[in-house]
């Protein structure tokens, strides 16, 4: 029993390490790292399911292994949530653009088109935020959001920028666009009051 507890604790620690590594490295390389983590949990989930089948075939008690399976499913959901957060929270469709011979205006236009085509709009970002459109104006990529059913008493341009800018400035693709003279503008409209908030992130802001 003691060995089982030690083994379970070690397994949980390894799972936590995988998730933390995925979240940390995924700030720069979100898709590959999270896919790796998802593959890791998919493999150990498959092993657990095979273990359950073996125990069942011998008429044994599968209570413990059923708990393992549920735990691995939860971890896969966590990884999926991390991947979704990393992609969407920065407004954040990361078009891969060859910027060697393009002007900032062309890069912004191309980036907005690629970002818009990569998802179905409107997109429900979270329970209170919806991404409605992605456009460009000059050298600016614009993300248009609606905030709804939320307490906006403490909302401000600064608070919104503080929540978004770290991820924008940390992402490799976004940093490259900013370095190439493309700015990122985030436009929010509160559905109930029609109040509007906005901020723009340029290369010098990071």
N, C-alpha and C positions, 0 to 999 in steps of 0.2 A: 504493500500500500504506500509506504514511504517513497519507494522508488518511482511509483506511478505519479505521486504528487510532484516529485522533483522533475520528472520528465515533462509533466504538464506545464510546470512553471518555466522550464527551459524553452518549451515550444512557444508559450505566450511571449516570452522575452524576445525570441527570434522574430515572431510576427510583428511585434512592436518596432523592432529595429528595421525591418523591411519597410514598414509604413513610414517611419521617420525619414529613412533614406530616400524613399520615393517622394515625400513631400519636400525635402530639402533640395535634392538634386533636380527635382521636377520643376522648381522655379525657373530653371534655365533650360532644361530639356524635358518638358512635361510629358509628351506622348511616349517616347521610348522607355523612360524610366517607369512610368505607370503601367505600360504594357508588360514590362518585365515582371513587375510586382504582381500583376493580375495572373500572369502565367505561373508564377511561383505558387500562388494560392490555388490556382486551378489544378496544378499537379498534386499538391498535398490533399486537396479535396477529393481528387480521384482515388488517391491512395486510401483515404479514410472510407470512401464508399466501398472500395474493394474489400477492405478489412471488415466492414459491416456485413457484406455478402458472405464472406468466409465464416464469420461467427454465426450468422443465421443458418448456414448450411449444416453447421455442427450443433445447432440447437442451443447456442449460448445466449447470454444476456448482452444485448446491443445498446443498453442504456448509455454507457460511457461514450461509445463511438458515435452515437447519435448526437450527443452533446458536442463532440469534436466537429462533426459535419456542420451543425448549426453555427458553431464559432467561425469556421472557415468561410461560410457563406456571408456572415457578418463582415469579416475582413475584406471580402471581395467587394461588398457594397461600399465599405470605407474607401477602398482604392478607387472605385468608380466615382465616388463623391469628390475625392481629391483631384482626379483627372478633370472632372467637370468644373470644379472650382478654378483650377489653373487655366483652363481654356477660356471660360466665360467671364470670370471675375475681372479680368483686365479689359473687358470689352472686346474680347480678346480672341479674335480670329487672326491667326498668324500667317498671312500670305507669304509664300516664298517668292521674292521678287528679285530679279537680276537688276541691280541698281547702277551697274557700271556706266551706262550711257543714257540714263533717263533723268529728266528734270524732277524736282520735288513735286511739281504739279502733276506730272505723268505718274509718278510713283503713288501719289495720294489717290488719284483716280483709279489706277489699277488695283491698289490695295483695297479700296472700298468695294470695287466690283467683286474681287475674289472673296473678300470677307462675307459679303452679302450672299454670294452664291453658295457658300459653304454651309448654310443653315436655312431652315424654314422660318421666316419671320411672319408674325411676331413670335419671339422666343421668350418663354417664362424663365427668367434668370433665377429667381427665388420667389418666395411667397408674396413679396411686395414689389418686385421690380420686373418690368417687362422690356426687353429690347425690341423696339418697333422698326427701326430702319438703320441703315449704314450708308452714309453718303460722303461726298467729298466736295470741298469748295477751295479752289486754289491748291495750296500745298497742305490742306488740312483734311484728315479723315475724321468724320463726325459720327458719333454713336448717339442715337436718339432713344431715350428711355422714358417709360412712364412709371411713376411710383404710385401705388394704390393701397388702400386699406392699411395705412401705416401712420404711426405717430411721428409727425414731421416737426414737432415743436422745437427740436434741437438741431434740425437740419440746416446746413449752410453750404455755400460753395467750398469753404475751407474743409469742412468735415467730410464732404464727399471726396474731395481731392486727396485728403490724407488717407482715405481707405483704398484708393485706386492707385495712386502714384507709385508706391513701392513695388507693386507687381509689374506695372508698366516699365519702370526703369530697370527691373531685374531681368526682364525677358529678352533673350538674345535677338529675336526677330524684330521686336518693337524697338529695341535700342538701335538696331541698324537703320531702321526707317527714320528714327529721330536724328541720327547722325547724318543721314542723307538729306536733312532739311524738311522732313515731313512732320507736322504737328498732329497731336491727337486731341480732339475736342469731345467732351462728354456733356450731353445736353439732357437735362431731366425736367419732366413736367409732372407735377402732382395732380393726379386725376380729379380729386375731390375739390381742390381750390384753384386749380390752374396756375399755381405758383411755379415759377421756373428757376432752375439753378443750372449753372454751367461753369466749366473751367477748361483750360487748355494746357496740355503738357508739351513742352518743347525740349529740345536737347539740353539746353542750359538749365532746365529745372531738375534734371537728374544728377 
